[in-house]
Amino acid sequence: MDQQPLKNRVALITGGGQGIGQGIALALAKRGVRVSVAGRTLSKCQTTCDLIKARFGIDALPLACNVENAADLQQTVDATLEAFGGINILINNAVSTSPGPLLAQTEAKVLRAFRVGPMATLRLMQLCHPHLRQQGGSIINLASTAAKRWDMSNYGVYAAEKEAIRALTRAAASEWGKDNIRANCILPHANSPALKHWTEQNPEEAAAFVRSIPLQRIGDCETDVGEFVAMLCSPESAYISGQSIAVDGGQAYMG
């Protein structure tokens, strides 16, 4: 039995310079996956690549990419193909949102949230489709349990963009299954910089949030979320597609 079934596969990860994206990159690299790490800040992407080299002895590719920009997405795909010769795994992790009450939302903020979220996710899935189908591929999109909250006040736009990503993921699984492409969503809680910032800004809400998690803790970006994503990309998960899976310590009810 192959002990490293993902070795030499190629993964493209957006938002890979920190947090959950970095955790996923490390978990995949641990299994011998060649990783293209894309993000707005090249230095952060380089840091992830340096960690991969130091820990696993393999090279990774840092790429500056603003996912709002269609040309940047095309260049990111082209650079990954040039460096590694293919794409087998696509991780859409980059995010931007507009928190706050609905009456305070501006059209510009909402449109940007949707450009970075579902629009960029769709564009990158379209760009990667012909390469994913060559050897069979896996798409993992990052969604959120925000729409499952007991009180969605101030999270309406965030929940809406993430629910749109869930719908696109389900459609990709339905349409591209015949191409041997699997598509799934994860809805994670993890100690990312964004969550840490939110915790600092909302300490009472954050404490109540943690108390509502049956496992009584926030997940780790690499060991909890990254390792699960690696498993979802592996042959052992070859029959799993079109699913939205909460990686959240048991908090959300997905029924």
C-alpha positions, 0 to 999 in steps of 0.5 A, a space after each residue: 500500500 502506498 504510504 504517501 498517496 499524495 506525494 508529488 501531487 500539486 496543490 494551489 492554495 489561496 490565502 496561504 500566507 497565514 492562518 488556515 491557508 498556511 495550516 493546510 499548506 503545511 499538512 499537504 506538504 507533510 504528505 509530499 504535495 508540491 504547494 503553490 502558496 498564493 496571497 496578497 502579501 508575497 512575504 507572508 507566502 514566502 514565510 509559509 514556503 520557508 516553513 515547508 522547506 525547513 520542516 519537510 525539505 521540499 520546495 513550495 512556490 510563493 505567489 503574489 495574488 489579489 483574487 479580486 483580479 481575474 488577471 492575477 488568478 490566471 497568472 497564478 494558475 499559469 505560474 503553478 503549471 509552469 513550476 509543477 506541471 499540473 494542478 491536482 488540488 485547489 484550495 479556495 481559502 482567501 476571504 474578505 468580508 464586511 461585518 456589521 448590521 445590514 443598514 450599515 452596509 454599503 454597496 462597495 463593501 458588499 460587492 468587494 466581499 462577493 468578488 473576493 469570496 464566491 466570484 474568485 472561487 468560481 473563477 479559479 474553479 473554472 481556470 483549474 477545471 481542465 487541469 484537475 480533470 487530467 488525473 482526477 482532482 479535488 476542490 476544497 472551498 472554505 465556507 462558514 457556519 455563520 449562517 447557522 448561528 443562533 443570532 446572525 446579527 452583524 454577520 449577514 453579508 459574511 454568511 451570504 457570501 459563504 453560503 454562495 460558496 457552498 452552492 457553487 461547490 455543490 454545483 461543481 460536484 454535480 457537474 464535474 463528477 463525470 470528470 473525476 473531480 470532487 468538490 467539498 466545503 469545509 466550515 472551520 473554526 481555527 485560531 487564525 489571525 482573523 479569529 484572534 482579532 475578532 476575539 480581541 475586539 469582542 471578548 464577551 461574545 468570543 467567550 460565549 462562542 467557545 462555551 457553545 463548542 462541545 469540545 470547548 476549544 478553537 481548532 488549530 489551523 494545521 493539526 485540526 483543519 489542515 490535517 482534515 483537509 489532507 485526509 479529504 484530498 486523499 484516496 481514502 476520501 475518494 467517494 466524498 463529494 458535494 459535502 459541506 463539513 463543519 470542522 468546528 468541534 461539534 458546534 454547528 448542526 448541519 441538518 
